[in-house]
Amino acid sequence: MRWFKSIKDHIVDSGNPFGPGMEITSGGVKQLPHNKKAITGYTIIDAESMDEALKIAEGCPIITSMRVYEAMSM
């Protein structure tokens, strides 16, 4: 929780954890493994740049891996 407090000014949506997922393709539906490689939750932050977002993400002490995406305007 200390990390979340340290980035509170950047948090847009503190997120939720994810349970097991499914993948739908033209070949059918399959259950995704719920392991260390799975996407297990999300947090949406506001950052000035991808570099700033990466710096914020790198400070998270509880994540073994993290994906960072930019939300594009429509």
N, C-alpha and C positions, 0 to 999 in steps of 0.2 A: 504493500500500500504506500510505502514511502516514495517509490518511483512515481506512482500516479499523482501523489501530492506535489512532487517536484515539477511535473509537467501540466499541472491543472490549468494554466493559462492557455495551453495549446489544445486541450481536449474539447472536441465538438460533440462526440458521442463516446461515452466510456465503454460501450459495447456490451456484449454478452458472450458466454461460452457457447460452443457448438457441440452437439452430440454427433453420433455417427451420420454419415452422409451417403447419398446415392449419386451415381453418375448416369446420365441419359445420353446415349449416342444413337446414331442410325443403326447400330448393331444390337441395341437393346439397353437394358438397365442392369447395373451391377452395384452392389454395396461397396462402399469405399472403406478401407481399413481405418480404424480409429486408433492410431498409434502416434509416435513422435513425429512422423512425417505428415500427419494430417493437419488441416487447418482447424484449430480448436477454439478459435474465437477471434474477435476483432476489436479494435479501438480506432476511432476516426479522430485525427488531429488536424489542426490548422498550422501549417508551416509556410515560411516565405519561399522555400525552395526545396527541391529534392534533397540537396545536401543537408539542409537543416532537419528535414524529416528523418534522414538516415542517422544523424547525430543523436536526435531524440530517441530513436528506436534502439540504437546501440547501447544506450544507458539502461535498458530494461534488464534487471538482474534475474528474471525468472524464465526467460525464453531461451530454448535451445536453438531455435531458428525462427526467422521472421521474414515475411514478404512485405515490401513497401510498394504501394501503387499510388499514382497521382490520379485524383478524380478530375476528369476532363469536363469542361463546360459544354452544354449542348445548345 
